[in-house]
């Protein structure tokens, strides 16, 4: 396999290379599941989840957490509007939406392995261009699955 100067395999993104590592961590875990942070900002967190089924089949989920109300003493309508607009767009892309107790929304979608890297890149651009709501502090906790 040809390698680039940075040690990355030619033709593969860091996300694609990370999937193999994620599978290995999941296969060696008690729960047969592993989480990898892909990207985060003040108002969002993007992660990838790999799960190995009992039959050896792999399930991959992309998870985007969006800040809505975390730490806010006063309700900011523009923050709610940004979060709602982001959630609507993700819902239209087939994501399930779940409200978390800490003021964040979890948006999750299962994908085939070969679509994960592209979807993560789309979501990173989406979060940047949508100007995810700013929170007092970035979400420190990892996925609810870790």
Secondary structure as UniProt FT lines:
FT   TURN            5..6
FT   TURN            10..11
FT   HELIX           14..27
FT   TURN            30..31
FT   STRAND          33..40
FT   STRAND          44..52
FT   TURN            54..55
FT   STRAND          58..67
FT   TURN            70..71
FT   HELIX           77..92
FT   TURN            93..94
FT   STRAND          96..99
FT   TURN            101..102
FT   STRAND          104..111
FT   HELIX           113..130
FT   TURN            144..145
//
